[in-house]
Amino acid sequence: DSNINRLPFEMQLGSGSIDGLFGVNYLWMKKNIGINANVNLKLNGKNSFNEQLAGSTTNFISIFYKVPIKKVYLYPAVNFNYEYTKGLYTHKVLDKVTGINSLLIGPGFELYYKQVSFNASCQLTVRENRFENQLKNTGRLTFGVNYNFESKRTNN
């Protein structure tokens, strides 16, 4: 507001900084078994309050199996997700309680029909470094719907 009252940083929708995102994805499949690996790196700028999130990495690996059912393809999977950042710097001082170092594992699936896909996963935290009084990450549920506008299916 006009008095510069604001929500705590952790409750804001964004950081207010200009950031750089870099990612690499690799997909390998032989017959009906496959692996999808995704590595993402984020380098963060400073916002107008001299706050800056430390660089972060999010790494994802999915081991899946293709099950063709008529014109539908089902891909059950086991997903691994690792996330890391030192946390939030305010005036170059690190607030250690804002750091993340978590490994999550769980089942998921994708369902493809023509140009539409649906996906869902459940991941539970198996390892997490936390500080006293820091919130605990118990896991997450994800759901998605995708549409491929110009995709032409071939025999998969």
Secondary structure, DSSP 4 states (H G I P E B T S, - for coil): -TT-----GGGSS--SS-EEEEEEEEEEEETTEEEEEEEEEEEE---TTSEEEPPEEEEEEEEEE-EEETTEEEEEEEEEEEEEE--EEETTEEEGGG-EEEEEEEEEEEEEETTEEEEEEEEEEEEE---TTPPP--EEEEEEEEE-TT------
